[in-house]
Amino acid sequence: MTSSIRSALRHGLRIFSATTGGTNIRYVGPPSILTRGLSKSTGSRFSTAKMVKDEQTIIEEFNELVNMSASDLESWLKEGSSESAGWSKSDGSGETIGHESGRKIIKILKKNPNKDPDKYDQDDVDHMRRVVAYCKRHLAQEDKAKQDPNSKSARSLKNWGHDPAKE
C-alpha cells in the first residue's frame, strides 16, 4: 500500500476503482461523492450505498478529534474571533454553523464526561458523525490550520472542538 493511499484511508477517505467501457477509473475521496455518473458516452453509471461508519467507530474518532475540554470550548466560543470563521447559518441569526456545532459539542461533553459509549443518544451520535467528517476533511485539506493558529481554518476547527495547536 502506498503512503498516499494510507494517508487517504487515515483521513476517512475511500478508494474506488472500476472499469467501465474499457476505461480504468480510480477515485479517492469522501464516500458521499461516489454517487455521480461516470460517463455519458458509454452510458455506464455507478452509485454506492452510503458507507456509514458504525457508532463505536464514530464515538472513538470523535473522542480522538475533539481535543478541547467542555470548559476550553466554552471559553473559546465566547471570544469574538470564534464568530468570524465559517459559514453563517441560514436562519439569519448571524451565528456560524461551526459555532452552533461547538455549543452542541459542549452539551455532549458535559452530559457524558467519562465518555461512556452507552450514555450517548442518537442525536449525540448523529452530531458526532458530523464533527468527525468535518474535522477529518479539513485536517486532510488544510495545513494552514497547523501552521497559523490565528488562521480562519484553525479558528473554524476550534469551533468544531479541535485545536490544531494541541496536535
Secondary structure by P-SEA (a helix, b strand, c coil): ccaaaaaaaaacbbbbbbbcccbbbbbbcccccccccccccccbbbbcccccccaaaaaaaaaaaccccaaaaaaaaaccccccccccccccccccaaaaaaaaaaaaaaaccccccccccaaaaaaaaaaaaaaaaaaacccccccccccaaaaaaaaaccccccc
